[in-house]
Amino acid sequence: MINADPQELAKFGDLAHRWWDVDSEFKPLHQINPLRLDWIAGYCPLAGKTALDVGCGGGILSDSLARRGAQTLGIDLATKALKVAQLHAMEAGTEGVEYREIAVEALAQERPASFDVVTCMEMLEHVPDPASVVKACAELVKPGGWVFLSTLNRNLKSFMLAIVGAEYVLKMLPAGTHEYARFLKPAELAQFCRDAGLELQASRGLSFNPLTQRYSMGSDTDVNYLLACRKPA
């Protein structure tokens, strides 16, 4: 059985044509992308590396990884979003990036220990079994390689800011984008990583300032957070 929620795939498929519109529902992804990219590159310089972007959607991060010099594969199960990603790579002339419609678990069986860097950003809160995704990411990365994950914390503050604030008050995201029960506490995600044989190296938080309309990275992991993990060499 494929570890995906048909409703989630349909939701992002319906918005596919808007992925690269920086003023659309995907504006937050465009805003946080440079922060995420610099953070990743700070641990693992990307030039000459092989990278896998799991749950790549329309390819915002995949495209950036390739532009930093990593031979990048973006995978997703949302057909329309992948077509948008492929079209954008052609139109933008991005070299070193390709896209495939395949589940991460299936790719792990096909190409174990193949990538220097594996990223899975803003996806774990949209799948039925996030631990299975983390395990597959761990299987796909080479010994000594890096796995970078990001998701949403589960607490009252994240409910108020990520759902009530972002979806209903500020309307930064379409209502219904997130399901609170699927949010993951950092301790839970860290346990998934340890169970998969990964070693946690660092965590960071992403915060949004509604006054300046800007995101920043810091130590506050209450809402959005990122984990950097390494597979033992």
NORFEN-V750253 format. One record per helix or strand of 3 or more residues. SS is the DSSP state (a for helix, b for strand). FROM is the first residue (numbers start at 1). TO is the last residue. If there is no record, write none. Layout:
BEGIN
ss=[SS/SS]
from=[FROM/FROM]
to=[TO/TO]
END
This chain:
BEGIN
ss=[a/a/a/b/a/b/a/b/a/b/a/a/b/a/a/a/b/b/b]
from=[6/16/27/50/60/71/79/97/104/115/124/130/141/156/180/186/198/214/224]
to=[14/18/43/54/67/76/92/101/110/121/126/140/152/169/182/195/209/218/231]
END
